[in-house]
Amino acid sequence: MTVRRVALLTAGGFAPCLSSAVGGLIERYNEIDPSVEIIAYQNGYHGLLTGNYVVIDDEARAKAGVLHRFGGSPIGNSRVKLTNAKDLVKRGLVEEGVDPLEFAANQLKKDGVDVLHTIGGDDTNTTAADLAAYLAENDYQLTVVGLPKTIDNDVFPIRQSLGAYTAAEEAAEFAQNVIGEHRSNPRMLIVHEVMGRNCGWLTAAAAADYRKWLETQEWVPSIGLSKERWDVHAVFVPEMKIDLDEEANRLRAIMDELGNVNIFLSEGAGVPEIIAEMEANGVEVQRDPFGHVKLDTINPGNWFAKQFAEKIGAEKVMVQKSGYFSRSSRANQRDLDLIKSMTDMAVDCALAGTAGVIGHDEDDNDTLKAIPFPRIAGGKPFDINQEWFQEMMKEIGQPVVPADAPAGH
């Protein structure tokens, strides 16, 4: 298949890789085949449905490297689910009775797109695969090559999603200032809420990065500047069972000794319990077009803070969320290296007509390749049995009990 025109789109929530991934794709096409025309749909699938795109001109091609210095997405994102016709009609993106998948496929055909690069999570990439399948059934060949974007690092079977390394590092930096508040009041409780709907990887990695920073610092305990007060005292992730009473007893002892407690909390931890409490009180639980609970409307951090404050005798409580600080950052060097390897392979696969999502396949010895779309799925849990996590939790003094452990464990 001859590739004449390539389209790019970024979709879903931000991650510290989108701008760099767009830049990397442009750079690779410039290297391999500068004759290929590149367009970028604006605001993800929103732009595809409205036919809103920009052509990557000579200036953008020449300055593609600049995109590595920025976070966010230069071509814009949106949360648009092509199979949620009701929501799309409500938003005026398609008319009543129109099949959004067919409408989007026809737009790609109209725009003469041979290759579609999607940079997003599992919903973004599997939707693109549905588009390609529809077009193939209608005698139009479209190669879709996706890149895995999620700060949660929760895409099956991909070892490491783009942006996750940076998000953890940025959350750790955010925590340095937040935990600096621990002496702003006697008996201070600080809850650092980290993004992670179903997966605790980001929370765990952020805590580990923060504690690495602690190891590089000097301390003056005699005046009150102690590593113990600045340390992480609890890490709560969705994959762990949380016994509130047992943890309250452990944390109260820390509060009594140090005068403060610092918690790293995954926003997905305890969500089923929070939802059950809200629904029991007749409160409607809001959801996005993908059916996901809008976590910002249920405030897990506030809920946990409320549960613990009285139990541990906190006089002041502070809840801070690092999500937007982390996800809009520019990529760090570790992510830039990963992005480079993945964007290079994405273009090579596109020109060879090989579809799939680029990533290190955990089911194939971590081989970097185009993983077939049917194998892509979200919701990959964080493996709490990893040595680095177990060691960190041992140092913190917090038991690690799997969420699915039988009662009594």
Secondary structure, DSSP 8 states (H G I E B T S, - for coil): ----EEEEEE-SS--TTHHHHHHHHHHHHHHH-TTSEEEEETTTHHHHHHT-EEE--HHHHHTGGGGGG--S-TT------TT-HHHHHHTTSS-TT--HHHHHHHHHHHTT-SEEEEEE-HHHHHHHHHHHHHHHHTT---EEEEEEB-TT---BTBS--BTHHHHHHHHHHHHHHHHGGGGSSSSEEEEEEE--SS--HHHHHHHHHHHHHHHT---BGGGTB-HHHHS--EEE-TTB---HHHHHHHHHHHHHHHSEEEEEEETTTTHHHHHHHHHHTT----B-TTS-B-HHHH-HHHHHHHHHHHHHT-SEEEEEE-HHHHHTS---HHHHHHHHHHHHHHHHHHHHT--EEEEEETTTTTEEEEE-GGG-BS-----TTSHHHHHHHHHHT----BTT--TT-
